[in-house]
Amino acid sequence: MASNHFAVSNPPTDVISAVQFSPEPDSTRFVVSSWDKNVYLYDLRDENGNIGEGKLIDKFEHRAPVLDVCFGQNEDELYTGGLDWDVRKLVPDAEVDVSNYSQGVKSVVYSKEHGLVVSASWDVTLHIHKADGSSAPATIPLPSKPFSLSVTPTKLVVAMASRTLHIYDLKSLTTFLEQSGSQPPAHTLELEPWQRRESSLKFMTRAVACMPDDAGSNGKYLLVGISPGFEDEKDDVPEGSVKVMIRELSETEAKGKGAK
């Protein structure tokens, strides 16, 4: 029986921090960020269009370990963040600094529907950018150190320390940016999140993901969180285990009612 596993040539030489697959239909490209200070763009198709061993298309060197990467408006555009404290836009034969922080950048995501680049740093802020540069960037202060971001066509979810979750409406973020005008400097938005939530996990949420189509069954939203540790301390739980939480919001919560 044929294997569905494919080896990748020229793999990273240190720990992998993130893997993202191309959002383009039928694409076999994916991108990897690593603690070896590089970002790797691969394709599973060879020159004849056959799927096989993953080949390295491009490699982008950074000044420090890269903690996250995402695709932009197409599979030739990438955004990265890491311990060099910068968010970068990577395109073939060019690199552009998009944003600068005072500490490492933990997560970066791109909203294709709104043309927004959102990044989160351990300096306890979010940076919001219009990818086309039509508006000045904005900073949103956070109550705790962020660990993970996820976007749907309409929402941005921020998972933070202290088991805190903030959910922002992307349309509102876009409107605030457009009203601010196109001239720098960056400004601070005192914007209330669409929802404030507290994770039911015992410890901080280290990763969060939303259903990509913005809705689960019956129009509900689905949040997935991963946290170290378990609610119940049991002798048979292996050290270093993680707990996965899958929580479907009620219809009332999904419509923004009854939010904490």
C-alpha positions as CSV (number, residue, x, y, z in Angstrom):
1,M,0.0,0.0,0.0
2,A,1.4,3.4,-0.9
3,S,2.4,5.6,2.0
4,N,0.8,9.0,2.5
5,H,4.0,10.2,4.2
6,F,6.6,12.3,2.3
7,A,10.1,13.1,3.2
8,V,11.2,16.7,2.9
9,S,14.6,17.6,1.5
10,N,16.7,20.2,3.2
11,P,14.8,20.2,6.5
12,P,15.4,22.7,9.3
13,T,18.4,22.1,11.4
14,D,16.8,23.0,14.7
15,V,13.3,23.0,16.4
16,I,10.3,23.7,14.2
17,S,8.2,26.5,15.6
18,A,5.4,26.6,13.1
19,V,4.0,24.9,10.0
20,Q,1.4,26.5,7.7
21,F,-0.1,25.1,4.5
22,S,-1.0,27.3,1.6
23,P,-4.6,28.6,1.6
24,E,-4.7,28.3,-2.2
25,P,-7.0,25.5,-3.5
26,D,-5.2,22.4,-4.8
27,S,-1.8,23.9,-3.7
28,T,0.8,21.5,-2.3
29,R,3.0,24.3,-0.8
30,F,3.7,24.7,2.9
31,V,6.0,26.9,4.9
32,V,8.0,26.1,8.1
33,S,9.6,28.4,10.6
34,S,12.4,27.3,12.9
35,W,14.7,28.1,15.8
36,D,17.6,27.8,13.3
37,K,16.8,31.4,12.3
38,N,15.3,30.4,8.9
39,V,11.9,30.1,7.1
40,Y,11.6,27.4,4.6
41,L,9.1,27.3,1.7
42,Y,8.4,23.8,0.3
43,D,6.3,22.2,-2.4
44,L,5.4,18.5,-2.6
45,R,5.0,18.6,-6.4
46,D,8.0,18.0,-8.6
47,E,8.8,19.6,-12.0
48,N,6.3,17.2,-13.6
49,G,3.5,17.9,-11.3
50,N,3.8,14.6,-9.4
51,I,3.5,14.6,-5.6
52,G,6.5,13.1,-3.9
53,E,9.4,14.2,-1.9
54,G,9.0,17.8,-0.7
55,K,11.4,20.2,-2.5
56,L,12.7,23.4,-1.1
57,I,11.5,26.4,-3.1
58,D,13.0,29.2,-1.0
59,K,14.8,29.9,2.2
60,F,14.7,33.2,4.2
61,E,17.3,33.9,6.8
62,H,16.5,36.0,9.9
63,R,18.7,37.6,12.6
64,A,17.2,35.4,15.4
65,P,14.9,32.3,15.8
66,V,11.6,32.6,14.0
67,L,8.6,31.8,16.2
68,D,5.7,32.0,13.6
69,V,4.9,32.3,9.9
70,C,1.8,32.7,7.8
71,F,0.9,33.1,4.2
72,G,-0.4,36.4,2.9
73,Q,-2.7,37.3,0.0
74,N,-1.1,34.5,-2.1
75,E,1.3,31.7,-1.6
76,D,4.3,33.8,-2.8
77,E,3.8,36.2,0.1
78,L,4.8,35.4,3.7
79,Y,4.7,37.1,7.1
80,T,7.1,36.1,9.9
81,G,7.7,37.1,13.5
82,G,10.3,36.0,16.0
83,L,13.0,36.9,18.5
84,D,14.5,39.7,16.4
85,W,11.4,41.6,17.6
86,D,10.3,42.3,14.0
87,V,7.4,41.3,11.7
88,R,8.6,40.8,8.2
89,K,6.9,40.5,4.8
90,L,8.7,38.0,2.6
91,V,8.2,37.9,-1.2
92,P,10.5,36.5,-3.9
93,D,13.8,38.4,-3.9
94,A,12.6,41.0,-1.3
95,E,12.0,41.4,2.5
96,V,10.2,44.3,4.1
97,D,10.0,45.2,7.8
98,V,6.3,45.6,8.6
99,S,6.3,46.2,12.4
100,N,8.8,46.5,15.3
101,Y,8.3,45.6,18.9
102,S,10.2,45.9,22.2
103,Q,10.2,42.1,22.8
104,G,9.8,38.9,20.7
105,V,6.9,38.4,18.3
106,K,5.1,35.2,19.3
107,S,2.3,35.0,16.6
108,V,1.4,36.5,13.3
109,V,-1.8,35.9,11.2
110,Y,-3.2,37.3,8.0
111,S,-6.9,38.0,7.2
112,K,-7.5,37.7,3.5
113,E,-11.1,38.9,3.8
114,H,-10.0,42.2,5.4
115,G,-6.4,42.5,4.1
116,L,-5.1,42.7,7.7
117,V,-1.8,41.6,9.2
118,V,-2.1,41.0,12.9
119,S,0.8,40.2,15.2
120,A,1.2,39.6,18.9
121,S,4.3,40.2,21.0
122,W,5.5,39.4,24.5
123,D,5.6,43.2,25.1
124,V,1.9,42.6,25.7
125,T,0.6,44.3,22.5
126,L,-1.2,43.6,19.3
127,H,-0.1,45.4,16.1
128,I,-2.7,45.8,13.3
129,H,-1.7,46.6,9.8
130,K,-3.4,47.0,6.5
131,A,-1.4,44.8,4.2
132,D,-1.6,47.4,1.3
133,G,-0.3,50.2,3.5
134,S,-3.4,52.3,3.0
135,S,-3.8,53.0,6.7
136,A,-1.3,53.8,9.5
137,P,-0.7,50.8,11.8
138,A,-2.3,50.5,15.2
139,T,-1.4,49.1,18.6
140,I,-3.9,47.4,20.9
141,P,-2.7,46.9,24.5
142,L,-3.4,43.5,26.0
143,P,-4.0,42.5,29.6
144,S,-1.6,39.6,29.6
145,K,1.3,38.1,27.5
146,P,-0.1,36.6,24.3
147,F,0.7,33.1,23.2
148,S,-1.5,32.3,20.2
149,L,-3.6,34.0,17.5
150,S,-6.3,32.6,15.2
151,V,-8.5,34.2,12.6
152,T,-11.7,33.4,10.9
153,P,-13.3,35.4,8.1
154,T,-14.9,37.7,10.7
155,K,-13.1,37.2,14.0
156,L,-9.6,37.4,15.7
157,V,-9.0,35.2,18.7
158,V,-6.1,36.0,21.1
159,A,-5.0,33.4,23.7
160,M,-3.1,34.9,26.6
161,A,-1.5,34.1,30.0
162,S,-3.8,34.0,33.0
163,R,-6.2,31.8,30.9
164,T,-7.5,34.9,29.2
165,L,-9.1,34.8,25.7
166,H,-10.1,38.0,23.8
167,I,-12.2,37.8,20.6
168,Y,-12.1,40.9,18.2
169,D,-14.4,41.7,15.3
170,L,-12.2,42.1,12.3
171,K,-14.6,44.5,10.6
172,S,-14.4,46.8,13.5
173,L,-10.6,46.7,13.5
174,T,-10.6,47.5,9.8
175,T,-13.0,50.4,10.3
176,F,-10.8,51.9,13.0
177,L,-7.8,51.7,10.8
178,E,-9.5,53.3,7.9
179,Q,-10.8,56.2,10.0
180,S,-7.3,56.8,11.4
181,G,-6.0,57.8,8.0
182,S,-2.9,56.8,6.1
183,Q,-0.2,58.9,7.8
184,P,2.1,57.5,10.4
185,P,3.0,57.4,13.3
186,A,1.4,54.3,14.6
187,H,-1.4,55.0,17.1
188,T,-2.9,53.1,20.1
189,L,-6.5,51.8,19.9
190,E,-8.4,51.5,23.2
191,L,-10.7,49.0,21.5
192,E,-12.9,46.7,23.6
193,P,-12.9,43.1,22.4
194,W,-16.1,41.6,21.0
195,Q,-15.9,39.0,23.8
196,R,-13.8,38.4,26.8
197,R,-13.5,34.9,27.9
198,E,-11.7,32.7,30.5
199,S,-10.4,29.3,29.4
200,S,-11.7,26.3,31.3
201,L,-8.2,24.7,31.2
202,K,-6.2,24.6,34.4
203,F,-3.2,26.4,32.9
204,M,-2.6,29.0,30.3
205,T,-3.6,28.2,26.7
206,R,-0.6,27.8,24.5
207,A,-2.4,27.4,21.2
208,V,-5.8,28.2,19.9
209,A,-7.5,27.5,16.5
210,C,-10.8,28.4,15.0
211,M,-12.8,26.6,12.3
212,P,-11.6,28.2,9.1
213,D,-15.1,28.7,7.6
214,D,-16.2,30.9,10.6
215,A,-18.9,28.5,11.7
216,G,-19.4,25.1,13.1
217,S,-22.7,23.1,13.2
218,N,-25.8,25.2,13.3
219,G,-23.8,28.4,12.7
220,K,-21.8,28.1,16.0
221,Y,-18.1,28.9,16.5
222,L,-15.6,26.3,17.5
223,L,-12.6,27.1,19.7
224,V,-9.7,24.6,20.1
225,G,-7.1,25.2,22.9
226,I,-4.0,23.3,23.9
227,S,-2.6,23.7,27.4
228,P,0.1,21.9,29.5
229,G,-1.3,19.9,32.4
230,F,-4.6,18.4,33.3
231,E,-7.5,19.5,35.4
232,D,-7.2,16.4,37.6
233,E,-3.8,15.3,39.0
234,K,-3.5,11.6,38.2
235,D,-0.6,9.3,38.8
236,D,-0.9,7.7,35.4
237,V,-0.7,10.9,33.4
238,P,2.7,11.1,31.6
239,E,4.9,14.0,32.5
240,G,4.8,16.7,29.9
241,S,1.3,15.7,28.6
242,V,-1.0,18.3,27.2
243,K,-4.8,18.8,27.4
244,V,-6.8,19.6,24.4
245,M,-10.0,21.5,24.8
246,I,-12.6,21.7,22.0
247,R,-15.5,24.0,22.9
248,E,-18.4,24.9,20.7
249,L,-20.0,28.3,21.6
250,S,-23.7,28.4,22.1
251,E,-25.9,30.2,19.5
252,T,-26.3,33.1,22.0
253,E,-22.5,33.3,22.5
254,A,-21.8,33.1,18.8
255,K,-24.1,36.1,18.2
256,G,-22.1,38.1,20.8
257,K,-24.7,37.9,23.6
258,G,-23.9,37.0,27.1
259,A,-20.2,37.6,26.6
260,K,-18.0,37.8,29.6
